[in-house]
Amino acid sequence: MFTHKQDARQPFVRVVEVDELTTDPEPWGKNWPHQFAGWKSTSGGEFYGGSSAMPQSKLETHPWLKRLYAGYAFSIDYREARGHAYMLYDQGVTERVTQKPQAGACLHCHASMNVLYRRVGLEAMGEEITDEKLAAEFNQPAVIRGFKELSQEPYQEVLAMLYATPDGTPGENEPVFPQAPPGGYTGEYAGEAISEEHAQMLGEAHPVSCIDCHDPETMQIRVTRPGFLLGVAELAAGEGAVPHLPSIQQWRQGSRSEPYDPNELATPQEMRSFVCGQCHVEYYCANRDTLTFPWGKGLSADDAEAYWEEATFPDGTGFYDYQHGETGAEVFKVQHPEFELWSQGIHARSGVSCADCHMPYERKGAMKVSNHNVRSPMENINSACQTCHNVPEAELRARVGAIQSRTMALTERAGEAMTAMLDAIMEAKAGGAGEAELDEVFELQRKAMWRLDYISSENSKGFHADQESARLLAESIDYSRQAQAAALRLRAPAAPSTEALPTEPVQGVTPTEQAPVRSE
């Protein structure tokens, strides 16, 4: 008993020093071996690289996705997600990167970027750069400045800079997980053969690791991603409903003299969702503007849509993600809005965080630690669900399965409606309908595709907010059918008049031979 009490008083032994330069997770693993082992297990036990090990293509499973993303790089390569261990490797080999130009903003959520952002930010601010200075503090203003400097730069250029950035383990270049071959499996970036500089990239680049969510001095969880820091400050300054985020409500009632800072003001329970919301969100991620979280009006799908509708690029033109390859409509692309959809659900309203379900607490001797094998709660129902739900495992699994299967069935129906809409629009264009005539149809197309994309791109299959998911898919189907009908009217002859068609008067009851209706 005495030994267990001592263990609880001293939850870890600092075997090696880690600081703000240590993006390599291996030194952290010497101090916190249980958490490190959990993080490594996100590979599934053994890391599988190579083209034959890539996960299933969503484009093959759901062919309508190719038409949803026509004209956008997701239409050439879009796969099922793998664990956190693969986030940088899979990005490095996707054809979206090797065949089409991408922005450095893509690395914001796939790599450990703090040190690179800080170094570039300090340079832009005219300050001297030394390893000692980089290691001394997080320096949020410099990190945000570096993020803004690199966001629109070419992906491969920012990746090369990341490889050349110190990671806290000088002289050691063996990462925990294998790194993607430069240029993926074809040796190309943006469809062109890689340069000798990129072929010979030296150093290490790490997927999101310990330093991205933890303070190296105190081990407190923290937010480090500039996109989130800027987005949540804009959310707090707006009027969007956030009943599940009490610290923002409290900040709104104060003087607002300083922007909302989650690292200073958020509750520990909020932080257990905020660290996940750094990446599992909707955002703009391309080269016409800095990466942006659309939270100024709130966290719902409708709020984000309204935000993008009012947004403009720096040159003053209206915002859109891509021009649809078939119809030519300017549309929005949803990324992976898990944090936003969770915000609309019963678990968020009940104070349940992301980590409570995906990283539930577990006992290691006398210590209580979060399970760092970030995964589906269905793989750990006892710890993830039954802490709150006193319900048999089989019933909980059946509940989740019912929500997800219904959502997926609705998603497929929305996909079918979307393809019928695109067929009708293309027929209208072939019949001579011009851009001006199609403006209203394009608006309906954008609304339909935004809602379908929102739920199909979100990874809970509706579970994070099942009623909200069903609503968005129903609206998607409705907008698709409205657009389809409008397009058909453009290419079809005018409808004949229905004025002369007879109508039956109100009878009150349905007449039969045994009970005829007598006229007075």
LINZIHU-V677987 format. One record per residue. RES is the residue in one small letter. PHI is phi in degrees with one decimal (NA if undefined). BURIAL is I if it has 9 or more other ideal C-beta (glycine too) atoms within 8 Angstrom, else O. Layout:
RES | PHI | BURIAL
RES | PHI | BURIAL
//
This chain:
m | NA | O
f | -59.6 | O
t | -62.4 | O
h | -63.9 | I
k | -65.0 | I
q | -66.5 | O
d | -60.1 | I
a | -67.6 | I
r | -71.9 | O
q | -124.7 | O
p | -68.0 | O
f | -152.9 | O
v | -114.9 | O
r | -80.2 | O
v | -74.6 | O
v | -130.0 | O
e | -87.2 | O
v | -123.6 | I
d | -143.9 | I
e | -71.7 | I
l | -97.0 | I
t | -86.1 | I
t | -81.2 | I
d | -68.4 | I
p | -75.8 | I
e | -63.2 | I
p | -61.3 | I
w | -60.4 | I
g | -64.4 | I
k | -71.2 | O
n | -85.7 | I
w | -128.8 | I
p | -64.9 | O
h | -66.8 | I
q | -66.1 | I
f | -63.6 | I
a | -63.5 | I
g | -64.6 | I
w | -61.8 | I
k | -63.6 | I
s | -71.0 | I
t | -66.8 | I
s | -78.0 | I
g | 90.0 | I
g | 106.2 | O
e | -144.3 | O
f | -73.0 | I
y | -114.2 | O
g | -105.6 | O
g | 87.9 | O
s | -64.1 | O
s | -75.5 | O
a | -98.8 | O
m | -66.8 | O
p | -68.3 | O
q | -58.3 | O
s | -76.0 | I
k | -67.5 | I
l | -66.4 | I
e | -80.4 | O
t | -69.5 | O
h | -127.8 | I
p | -57.5 | O
w | -64.8 | I
l | -62.2 | I
k | -60.9 | I
r | -80.7 | I
l | -59.2 | I
y | -101.3 | I
a | -53.8 | I
g | 91.8 | I
y | -123.7 | I
a | -62.3 | I
f | -64.1 | I
s | -77.6 | I
i | -106.8 | O
d | -159.7 | I
y | -153.2 | I
r | -122.5 | I
e | -62.3 | O
a | -75.7 | O
r | -117.9 | I
g | -65.1 | I
h | -56.1 | I
a | -58.8 | I
y | -98.4 | I
m | -61.4 | I
l | -85.3 | I
y | -61.1 | I
d | -64.7 | I
q | -67.0 | I
g | -68.4 | I
v | -111.2 | I
t | -64.5 | I
e | -68.1 | I
r | -62.8 | I
v | -93.6 | I
t | -75.8 | I
q | -107.6 | I
k | -130.7 | I
p | -63.7 | O
q | -132.5 | I
a | -95.6 | I
g | -61.6 | I
a | -57.9 | I
c | -59.6 | I
l | -80.1 | I
h | -51.2 | I
c | -112.4 | I
h | -112.4 | I
a | -138.6 | I
s | -82.4 | I
m | -107.0 | I
n | -53.1 | I
v | -67.5 | I
l | -62.0 | I
y | -58.7 | I
r | -64.6 | I
r | -63.6 | I
v | -66.7 | I
g | -64.1 | I
l | -63.4 | I
e | -61.5 | I
a | -65.4 | I
m | -87.9 | I
g | 76.6 | O
e | -100.0 | O
e | -70.4 | O
i | -112.4 | O
t | -137.6 | O
d | -60.4 | O
e | -63.2 | O
k | -69.7 | I
l | -64.6 | I
a | -84.3 | I
a | -74.7 | O
e | -154.8 | O
f | -67.4 | I
n | 57.0 | I
q | -56.9 | O
p | -58.9 | O
a | -68.9 | I
v | -62.4 | I
i | -65.6 | I
r | -63.6 | I
g | -63.1 | I
f | -58.3 | I
k | -67.7 | I
e | -67.6 | I
l | -98.8 | I
s | -55.9 | I
q | -98.7 | I
e | -73.4 | I
p | -58.0 | I
y | -52.5 | I
q | -65.7 | I
e | -70.0 | I
v | -68.2 | I
l | -62.9 | I
a | -62.2 | I
m | -64.7 | I
l | -64.2 | I
y | -59.9 | I
a | -83.8 | O
t | -86.7 | I
p | -60.4 | O
d | -120.1 | I
g | 90.9 | I
t | -129.3 | I
p | -62.4 | O
g | 83.2 | O
e | -121.2 | O
n | -126.1 | O
e | -113.0 | O
p | -68.1 | I
v | -60.4 | O
f | -115.4 | I
p | -56.8 | O
q | -94.6 | I
a | -64.1 | I
p | -62.3 | I
p | -54.2 | I
g | 78.9 | I
g | 66.9 | I
y | -84.0 | O
t | -111.1 | O
g | 67.1 | I
e | -132.9 | I
y | -125.7 | I
a | 53.2 | I
g | 81.2 | O
e | -122.2 | O
a | -57.4 | O
i | -69.2 | I
s | -75.5 | O
e | -62.4 | O
e | -59.9 | O
h | -74.5 | I
a | -67.6 | I
q | -108.8 | O
m | -59.9 | I
l | -107.5 | O
g | 104.5 | I
e | -129.0 | I
a | -125.5 | I
h | -112.2 | I
p | -65.5 | I
v | -50.3 | I
s | -135.4 | I
c | -53.6 | I
i | -65.5 | I
d | -75.6 | I
c | -124.4 | I
h | -130.0 | I
d | -76.0 | I
p | -66.2 | I
e | -84.8 | O
t | -110.1 | O
m | 69.0 | O
q | -64.5 | O
i | -71.9 | I
r | -151.1 | I
v | -100.7 | I
t | -120.2 | I
r | -77.4 | I
p | -57.5 | I
g | -57.9 | I
f | -69.7 | I
l | -57.6 | I
l | -73.5 | I
g | -66.9 | I
v | -72.7 | I
a | -65.8 | I
e | -68.5 | I
l | -59.7 | I
a | -62.6 | I
a | -73.1 | I
g | -87.8 | I
e | -119.4 | O
g | -62.2 | I
a | -67.4 | O
v | -137.2 | I
p | -63.7 | O
h | -91.2 | O
l | -123.5 | O
p | -62.5 | O
s | -68.3 | I
i | -71.2 | I
q | -60.8 | I
q | -66.5 | I
w | -61.6 | I
r | -62.9 | O
q | -84.4 | O
g | -91.7 | O
s | -77.7 | O
r | 58.3 | O
s | -69.8 | O
e | -122.8 | O
p | -58.4 | O
y | -63.3 | I
d | -123.4 | I
p | -60.4 | I
n | -68.5 | O
e | -101.7 | O
l | -115.9 | I
a | -69.1 | I
t | -75.4 | O
p | -56.0 | O
q | -69.2 | O
e | -62.4 | I
m | -62.9 | I
r | -71.2 | I
s | -108.0 | I
f | -61.6 | I
v | -63.5 | I
c | -79.9 | I
g | -69.2 | I
q | -64.7 | I
c | -127.8 | I
h | -83.3 | I
v | -147.1 | I
e | -89.0 | I
y | -163.7 | I
y | -89.3 | I
c | -142.3 | I
a | -153.5 | I
n | -103.4 | O
r | -94.0 | O
d | -162.4 | I
t | -67.3 | O
l | -50.2 | I
t | -135.7 | I
f | -92.7 | I
p | -86.1 | I
w | -107.2 | I
g | -61.5 | I
k | -106.9 | I
g | 138.1 | I
l | -111.3 | I
s | -83.5 | I
a | -61.4 | I
d | -67.2 | O
d | -63.0 | I
a | -64.6 | I
e | -60.6 | I
a | -64.5 | I
y | -62.0 | I
w | -67.6 | I
e | -62.3 | O
e | -92.7 | O
a | -74.9 | I
t | -134.1 | O
f | -77.5 | I
p | -55.1 | O
d | -83.5 | O
g | 94.5 | O
t | -78.0 | O
g | -64.6 | O
f | -75.8 | I
y | -161.0 | I
d | -84.7 | O
y | -159.2 | I
q | -93.2 | I
h | -60.3 | I
g | -66.8 | O
e | -95.3 | I
t | -89.7 | I
g | 87.6 | O
a | -68.0 | I
e | -88.0 | I
v | -127.5 | I
f | -101.2 | I
k | -115.2 | I
v | -85.2 | I
q | -90.8 | I
h | -145.0 | I
p | -84.8 | I
e | -64.0 | I
f | -62.4 | I
e | -68.2 | I
l | -68.3 | I
w | -55.6 | I
s | -63.2 | I
q | -95.3 | I
g | -104.8 | I
i | -68.8 | O
h | -68.4 | I
a | -62.5 | I
r | -64.6 | O
s | -91.8 | O
g | 83.0 | O
v | -89.0 | O
s | -91.1 | I
c | -57.2 | I
a | -66.4 | I
d | -58.2 | I
c | -99.1 | I
h | -95.1 | I
m | -139.0 | I
p | -62.5 | I
y | -65.2 | O
e | -145.9 | I
r | -96.5 | O
k | -124.8 | O
g | 67.0 | O
a | -92.7 | O
m | -95.0 | I
k | -107.6 | O
v | -130.6 | I
s | -80.8 | I
n | -70.8 | I
h | -89.9 | I
n | -85.9 | O
v | -59.8 | O
r | -157.3 | I
s | -66.1 | O
p | -58.1 | I
m | -65.8 | O
e | -90.5 | O
n | -153.6 | I
i | -61.7 | I
n | -58.6 | O
s | -82.9 | I
a | -83.9 | I
c | -117.0 | I
q | -77.0 | I
t | -61.6 | O
c | -107.1 | O
h | -98.7 | O
n | -84.0 | O
v | -135.3 | O
p | -57.3 | O
e | -56.5 | I
a | -61.1 | O
e | -69.1 | O
l | -62.0 | I
r | -63.3 | I
a | -66.8 | O
r | -61.2 | O
v | -63.4 | I
g | -60.3 | O
a | -65.6 | O
i | -61.2 | I
q | -71.1 | I
s | -67.9 | O
r | -66.6 | I
t | -64.5 | I
m | -66.2 | I
a | -64.8 | O
l | -64.3 | I
t | -61.3 | I
e | -63.4 | I
r | -67.0 | I
a | -66.3 | I
g | -64.2 | I
e | -65.5 | I
a | -63.8 | I
m | -64.4 | I
t | -67.1 | I
a | -64.0 | I
m | -61.7 | I
l | -62.8 | I
d | -59.5 | I
a | -66.2 | I
i | -64.6 | I
m | -64.7 | I
e | -67.0 | I
a | -63.3 | I
k | -64.7 | I
a | -64.4 | O
g | -82.5 | O
g | 105.6 | O
a | -65.3 | I
g | -94.6 | O
e | -59.2 | O
a | -62.7 | O
e | -66.7 | I
l | -92.2 | I
d | -53.9 | O
e | -64.7 | O
v | -64.6 | I
f | -62.8 | I
e | -63.6 | O
l | -65.6 | I
q | -59.9 | I
r | -62.5 | I
k | -64.7 | I
a | -64.1 | I
m | -71.5 | I
w | -59.4 | I
r | -70.5 | I
l | -64.0 | I
d | -63.0 | I
y | -59.0 | I
i | -84.2 | I
s | -71.5 | I
s | -85.5 | I
e | -76.8 | I
n | -92.8 | O
s | -93.0 | I
k | 54.0 | O
g | 92.7 | I
f | -66.5 | I
h | -60.6 | I
a | -161.8 | I
d | -68.1 | I
q | -68.5 | O
e | -63.6 | I
s | -62.9 | I
a | -63.5 | I
r | -61.2 | O
l | -64.7 | I
l | -69.3 | I
a | -63.0 | I
e | -65.6 | I
s | -61.1 | I
i | -60.8 | I
d | -61.8 | I
y | -64.7 | I
s | -61.6 | I
r | -69.8 | I
q | -61.8 | I
a | -65.2 | I
q | -60.8 | I
a | -63.5 | I
a | -64.5 | I
a | -67.7 | I
l | -63.3 | I
r | -65.4 | O
l | -71.9 | I
r | -105.8 | I
a | -102.4 | O
p | -64.9 | O
a | -59.5 | O
a | -69.5 | O
p | -69.1 | O
s | -70.3 | O
t | -107.8 | O
e | -61.5 | O
a | -83.5 | O
l | -72.7 | O
p | -71.1 | O
t | -128.6 | O
e | -84.0 | O
p | -70.8 | O
v | -67.4 | O
q | -97.4 | O
g | 91.7 | O
v | -135.0 | O
t | -85.7 | O
p | -71.0 | O
t | -134.2 | O
e | -64.1 | O
q | -75.5 | O
a | -135.0 | O
p | -69.5 | O
v | -92.9 | O
r | -88.4 | O
s | -87.1 | O
e | -79.6 | O
//
